[in-house]
Amino acid sequence: MRRSVPLLAALFLLLSPAAQAAPQVVVSIYPIHSLVAGVMAGVGEPFLLVRGVASPHDYALKPSDAKALANADAVFWIGPQLETFLVKPLATVKKGASVVALAQAPGIALKENREGGTWEAHDHGHSHGKEAKHNDDETDMHVWLDPVNAQAMVALIAETLAAKDPSNADTYRANGAKVTARLAALNAALAAKLKPVAGVPYVVFHDAYQYFDTRYGLNAIGSVTVSPERQPSAARLRAIRAKIVSLKARCVFGEPQIKPSVLAAVMEGLDVKTATLDPLEQGPNPGPDAYFTGMERLADAHVACLSR
C-alpha cells in the first residue's frame, strides 16, 4: 500500500515533544525581556509588561497584562524593590507557576545605593512606588546594566525554562550559551569604547547606573534626585549645581520621562553639555537584540557627551 509521506511527517511533528505548546512566559521590563526572548528563540515569545516610558515603580496593569499574568507558567522580574507594582499581582499567579527574581541570580553581587555628598539620601524603609513598603531599599536593583550580571541572569533563565519545559530544555540551554557569548563580546566592546572617557566627571538625573559605572570605570559624581518620580527641592538643585561647578562636571544626563523644566533649572547659567540616558534601555523593537542595542546606546551617549 502506498504511504502518504506528507501525512506521516505531519503526524510525526504533531506528536513530537518540540511541537508541544510553548510555556507562557511574562517579563516585567524591557531589558530582561530581551534576555528571555533570546533564550526562548525558536520556542516561543515572552510577554512584556512595562512598555514605553512607564516606570516599573508605579506601573498600572492593563487588562491584557492581568490576563497574561493569570495564564503565566513563568514570570521573570528583577524583584520587589524595583517592580513594586507586581508585588500584589504575583501573589495570585496560578499554582505551579515559576516566579523568578533575577536580582537573586547566583553570581550577582548586589550593591547598596550610593548616598552622601551629592548622592541624595534614600528614604529607608519606604518604597518609591505606591503599592508596597520594603525594608531593603538600600539595595540598588538596576543589576542588568552590567553585562556580566546579565550573563548570570541568562543562566538562571535558561535553567528555569528547561525545568519548566523539559521537551525544549536543549534549545533553552543552547540559546542561553549563545546569548552568554554575545554578552561577553558586548562587555569587551563596551569596555574598549568607554575607556577614553573613564574618569571624566558627570552628573546623572537619578542614580540608576552604578553597575554600569563600576564595570567600566566611569566617574558619576552625583544625582539630581533619588527617584525619577520625585521632584528635587530648590536646595537640592543648588547643591548639585555647586558640585557641577566645583568638580568640573562635563555632562549632565537627563532621562526620557523627566520634565524639561527640571533639567533646565539644573543647567541654568552653566556651560555644561547635556544628554539623555534611559536605564530601562527602552526602544521600539523589543526582542533578542534589544538589550544589546540599548547598552550600545547607553555607551554611545556617554562617549558623545563626555568627550571633548
C-alpha positions in Angstrom: 0.0 0.0 0.0 1.3 3.4 -0.9 2.1 5.6 2.1 1.4 9.3 2.3 4.8 10.8 3.3 3.5 14.3 3.9 0.8 12.9 6.2 3.3 10.8 8.2 5.6 13.8 8.5 2.8 15.9 9.8 1.8 13.3 12.3 5.4 13.0 13.5 5.6 16.7 14.0 2.3 16.8 15.8 3.4 14.0 18.3 7.0 15.2 18.8 7.9 16.9 22.1 9.0 20.1 20.2 5.5 20.5 18.8 4.0 20.9 22.3 2.8 24.4 23.2 5.5 26.7 24.5 5.2 27.8 28.1 3.5 31.2 28.7 6.2 33.5 29.9 5.8 37.0 31.3 8.6 39.5 31.8 8.4 42.8 33.7 10.8 45.2 31.9 12.3 45.8 28.5 16.0 44.7 29.0 15.3 41.4 30.7 12.5 40.7 28.2 15.3 40.8 25.6 17.4 38.3 27.5 14.4 35.9 28.0 13.5 36.3 24.3 17.0 35.3 23.3 16.8 32.1 25.5 13.3 31.3 24.1 14.3 31.8 20.4 12.7 29.1 18.3 10.3 28.0 21.0 8.1 31.0 21.9 8.0 34.7 22.7 7.7 36.2 26.2 5.1 38.8 27.1 6.4 42.2 28.1 4.6 44.2 30.8 6.2 47.7 31.1 6.4 49.5 27.8 7.2 53.0 26.6 8.4 55.5 29.2 6.3 54.0 32.0 8.1 53.4 35.4 8.4 50.0 37.0 7.9 51.6 40.3 4.2 52.6 39.8 3.1 51.0 36.5 -0.6 50.3 36.3 -1.5 46.8 34.9 -3.7 46.8 31.8 -6.4 44.1 31.3 -4.1 42.3 28.8 -1.3 42.3 31.4 -3.5 40.9 34.1 -4.7 38.1 31.7 -1.1 37.3 30.7 -0.1 37.0 34.4 -3.1 34.8 35.1 -2.0 32.4 32.4 1.7 32.6 33.0 3.8 29.4 33.5 6.8 31.6 34.4 7.3 35.2 35.4 10.7 36.9 35.3 11.3 40.2 37.2 14.1 41.9 39.0 12.5 41.9 42.4 10.0 43.7 44.7 12.3 46.7 45.3 12.1 47.6 41.7 8.8 46.5 40.1 6.7 47.4 43.1 3.5 47.3 41.0 3.9 43.5 40.7 4.1 42.6 44.4 0.4 42.1 44.9 -0.4 40.6 41.4 2.3 38.0 41.8 0.7 36.7 45.0 -2.2 35.5 42.9 -0.5 33.7 40.0 -1.7 30.2 39.2 -0.4 27.3 41.2 2.8 25.8 39.8 4.0 29.0 38.0 7.6 29.8 38.5 8.2 33.4 39.7 11.9 34.3 39.4 13.5 37.4 40.9 16.6 37.8 38.7 18.4 40.1 41.1 18.9 36.9 43.2 20.6 35.0 40.3 23.7 33.2 41.5 26.8 35.2 40.7 25.2 38.7 41.1 26.8 40.8 43.8 24.2 43.4 44.8 25.4 47.0 45.5 23.9 49.4 48.0 22.6 52.7 46.8 25.1 55.5 46.9 24.5 58.2 49.5 26.2 61.2 51.0 27.6 64.3 49.3 25.9 64.7 46.0 24.2 61.3 46.2 20.8 62.1 47.6 19.7 60.2 50.7 17.1 57.5 50.2 14.1 57.1 52.5 15.0 53.8 54.2 12.0 51.6 54.8 9.8 53.2 52.2 9.2 52.2 48.7 9.4 54.6 45.7 6.2 53.1 44.4 2.7 53.2 45.7 1.8 49.6 46.4 4.4 48.3 48.9 6.9 49.1 51.5 10.2 47.1 51.9 12.9 47.1 54.5 15.8 46.8 52.0 15.5 50.0 49.9 19.2 50.5 50.3 19.8 47.9 47.6 20.5 49.2 44.1 18.3 47.0 41.8 19.5 48.2 38.4 21.6 45.0 38.1 21.0 44.5 34.3 23.2 47.4 33.5 26.3 45.2 33.8 26.6 42.6 31.1 28.4 40.3 33.5 25.3 40.3 35.7 23.2 39.7 32.6 25.2 36.5 31.9 24.3 35.3 35.4 20.6 36.1 34.7 20.7 34.3 31.4 22.0 31.1 33.2 19.1 31.3 35.6 16.5 32.0 32.9 17.7 29.0 30.8 17.6 26.6 33.7 14.2 27.8 34.9 12.7 27.3 31.4 14.5 24.0 31.0 12.9 22.7 34.2 9.5 24.1 33.2 9.6 22.8 29.7 11.9 19.7 29.5 10.9 18.9 25.9 12.8 22.1 24.9 15.5 22.0 27.5 18.3 21.5 25.0 17.1 24.5 23.0 17.0 26.8 26.0 20.4 25.8 27.1 21.9 26.2 23.7 20.3 29.6 23.2 21.5 30.6 26.7 25.1 29.7 25.7 24.8 31.8 22.6 23.3 34.8 24.5 26.1 34.4 27.1 28.8 34.5 24.5 27.2 37.5 22.9 27.1 39.3 26.3 30.8 38.6 26.8 31.6 40.1 23.4 29.4 43.1 24.3 31.2 43.6 27.6 34.6 43.7 25.8 33.3 46.1 23.1 31.8 48.5 25.7 35.0 48.5 27.8 37.1 49.5 24.8 34.5 52.1 23.7 34.3 53.7 27.2 38.0 53.6 28.1 38.7 57.1 26.6 36.1 58.8 28.9 36.8 56.8 32.1 37.3 59.2 34.9 35.6 62.2 33.3 33.2 63.6 35.9 29.4 63.9 35.2 26.0 64.0 36.9 23.0 61.7 36.3 19.4 62.6 36.9 18.9 59.7 39.3 21.4 57.1 40.5 20.4 54.2 38.2 23.7 53.5 36.6 26.1 52.3 39.4 26.5 48.8 37.9 27.4 50.3 34.5 29.7 53.0 36.1 31.6 50.4 38.2 32.0 47.9 35.4 33.6 50.5 33.0 35.4 52.8 35.5 33.2 55.8 34.8 33.1 58.8 37.2 29.5 59.7 38.1 29.8 62.4 40.8 26.2 62.8 41.9 22.5 62.6 41.1 19.9 65.4 40.8 17.3 63.3 42.7 16.8 59.9 44.3 14.0 58.8 42.0 12.6 60.0 38.7 9.2 60.2 40.3 10.3 62.7 42.9 11.0 66.3 42.0 14.2 67.7 43.5 13.9 70.6 46.0 15.3 74.0 45.4 18.0 73.3 48.0 18.9 70.1 46.2 19.2 71.9 42.9 21.5 74.5 44.4 23.7 71.8 45.9 24.1 69.8 42.7 24.8 73.0 40.7 27.6 73.8 43.1 29.0 70.4 42.8 28.9 70.5 39.0 31.0 73.7 39.1 33.4 72.6 41.8 34.2 69.2 40.3 34.1 70.5 36.7 31.4 68.0 35.5 31.5 67.7 31.7 27.9 66.5 31.3 24.5 66.3 33.0 22.4 63.3 31.9 18.6 63.6 31.9 16.1 60.8 31.3 13.2 60.4 28.9 10.4 60.8 31.4 11.6 63.9 33.3 10.2 67.4 32.6 12.5 69.6 30.6 12.0 72.4 33.1 13.7 70.3 35.8 16.9 69.8 33.8 16.7 73.4 32.7 16.7 74.5 36.3 19.9 72.5 36.9 21.6 73.8 33.9 20.7 77.5 34.0 23.8 79.6 33.6 26.2 76.6 33.4 28.4 75.8 30.4 27.9 72.0 30.6 26.7 69.6 28.0 23.6 67.6 28.4 22.3 64.2 27.0 19.7 61.6 27.8 20.1 58.2 29.3 17.4 55.5 29.7 18.2 53.0 32.4 15.4 50.7 31.1 17.0 50.8 27.6 13.5 51.0 26.1 13.2 51.1 22.3 10.6 50.5 19.7 11.5 46.9 19.0 11.5 44.5 21.9 13.2 41.2 21.3 16.5 39.3 21.5 18.5 42.3 20.1 17.0 45.0 22.3 19.3 44.5 25.3 22.4 44.8 23.1 21.2 47.9 21.2 20.2 49.5 24.4 23.5 49.0 26.1 25.3 50.3 23.0 23.1 53.4 23.0 23.9 53.9 26.7 27.7 53.7 26.0 27.4 56.0 22.9 25.6 58.6 24.9 28.4 58.6 27.5 31.1 58.9 24.9 29.4 61.7 22.9 28.7 63.8 26.0 31.9 63.2 27.9 34.3 63.6 25.0 35.8 67.0 24.4 
